[in-house]
Amino acid sequence: MAKDDYMRIVKIVLVILLVILVFSLISSIIELVIGSSIGKILTAIIMILAVLWLLSDEGQRKIRDMVD
């Protein structure tokens, strides 16, 4: 693999980590505002939606657009 391939992989990993960080920040704010029990349920739902979005075709396209 060339250096460009490694840089592309690093960029993809960084974008995925950034998306997870943003979703966890949003879920933490929801948990603080709404309360702990309902907030934890909403946090779990948001995290599941984030993972499903990352695995979807649209999510993959967005990641490729951000990296390229």
Backbone torsions as a table, in degrees:
resi	resn	phi	psi	omega
1	MET	NA	141.1	-179.5
2	ALA	-83.4	170.4	179.5
3	LYS	-61.9	-35.7	179.1
4	ASP	-62.2	-37.6	178.3
5	ASP	-64.4	-41.7	178.5
6	TYR	-64.7	-41.5	179.1
7	MET	-64.9	-36.9	177.9
8	ARG	-64.6	-42.7	178.4
9	ILE	-63.4	-42.8	179.1
10	VAL	-62.7	-42.2	178.9
11	LYS	-64.1	-40.8	178.6
12	ILE	-62.4	-44.5	179.3
13	VAL	-62.8	-42.0	179.5
14	LEU	-65.1	-38.9	178.0
15	VAL	-65.6	-42.9	178.5
16	ILE	-62.7	-43.0	177.6
17	LEU	-63.6	-37.4	177.8
18	LEU	-64.8	-42.3	178.1
19	VAL	-63.1	-44.1	178.8
20	ILE	-63.5	-40.0	178.5
21	LEU	-62.7	-43.3	179.4
22	VAL	-63.8	-45.3	179.9
23	PHE	-65.6	-36.7	178.6
24	SER	-70.4	-33.8	175.6
25	LEU	-64.6	-44.6	177.7
26	ILE	-61.5	-43.8	-178.7
27	SER	-67.4	-34.7	176.7
28	SER	-65.6	-40.3	177.6
29	ILE	-64.0	-42.6	177.5
30	ILE	-61.0	-42.6	-179.5
31	GLU	-63.9	-37.9	178.8
32	LEU	-70.2	-39.7	-175.7
33	VAL	-75.1	-46.4	-172.8
34	ILE	-83.2	-40.5	-176.0
35	GLY	133.9	170.1	-169.7
36	SER	-75.6	-46.5	-172.9
37	SER	-72.0	-49.8	178.5
38	ILE	-69.8	-35.6	178.9
39	GLY	-62.7	-37.8	178.8
40	LYS	-68.1	-37.1	177.1
41	ILE	-65.2	-45.5	178.0
42	LEU	-64.3	-36.2	177.3
43	THR	-61.7	-44.8	178.8
44	ALA	-62.6	-42.0	179.3
45	ILE	-64.1	-43.1	-179.9
46	ILE	-64.5	-40.9	179.2
47	MET	-65.7	-40.3	177.5
48	ILE	-63.4	-42.9	177.9
49	LEU	-63.8	-37.1	178.6
50	ALA	-64.1	-43.9	179.6
51	VAL	-66.1	-42.2	178.5
52	LEU	-63.1	-37.6	178.3
53	TRP	-65.9	-41.7	179.0
54	LEU	-63.2	-32.6	-178.9
55	LEU	-84.2	-15.2	-177.3
56	SER	-75.1	166.9	179.3
57	ASP	-64.4	-39.8	179.5
58	GLU	-64.6	-42.4	178.0
59	GLY	-62.9	-42.1	177.9
60	GLN	-63.6	-40.2	178.1
61	ARG	-63.6	-43.1	180.0
62	LYS	-63.0	-41.7	179.3
63	ILE	-63.7	-44.2	178.4
64	ARG	-62.0	-39.2	178.4
65	ASP	-65.4	-38.9	179.6
66	MET	-68.1	-36.5	-176.9
67	VAL	-75.9	-40.6	-177.3
68	ASP	-78.7	NA	NA
